[in-house]
């Protein structure tokens, strides 16, 4: 049963993952929890990717001397970390349920 902390998009992704991984009563309990976490991580990744696509990876600031320079957006770093989390969760699930493993491309489709 999904946790109450999951929003509507995360719940929908969770249901899609349960279908894709063919979750049934024999599905590993630890993998069930990982599917919940993966659903949340995938939605975070999608949201961050949309933000970075819209706003870019950097922004300009004006220094005290009047010089303009670029800084990396914190969302870009968060996106990088979210990608790593999704990849790690996918690898972990693949080790627990190798016959039902999905690739990163399949997860992000």
Residue pairs with C-beta under 8 A, 6 or more apart in sequence:
2 10
2 11
2 14
2 36
2 39
3 36
6 14
6 36
6 39
6 40
7 43
9 43
10 39
10 40
10 43
11 39
13 39
13 42
13 43
14 35
14 36
14 39
17 35
17 38
17 39
18 35
20 100
20 102
20 106
21 27
21 31
21 35
21 93
21 97
21 100
21 102
22 100
23 32
23 35
27 97
28 96
28 97
30 96
31 93
31 96
31 97
34 89
34 92
34 93
34 96
35 93
37 89
38 86
38 89
38 90
38 93
38 107
41 82
41 85
41 86
41 89
42 86
42 107
42 108
44 82
45 79
45 82
45 83
45 85
45 86
45 108
48 75
48 78
48 79
48 82
49 79
51 75
52 73
52 75
52 76
52 79
55 73
55 75
56 73
57 72
57 73
57 76
58 70
58 71
58 72
58 73
58 76
59 70
59 71
59 73
60 68
60 69
60 70
60 71
61 68
61 69
61 70
61 71
62 68
63 69
86 104
86 107
86 108
87 104
90 101
90 102
90 103
90 104
90 107
93 101
93 102
94 101
94 102
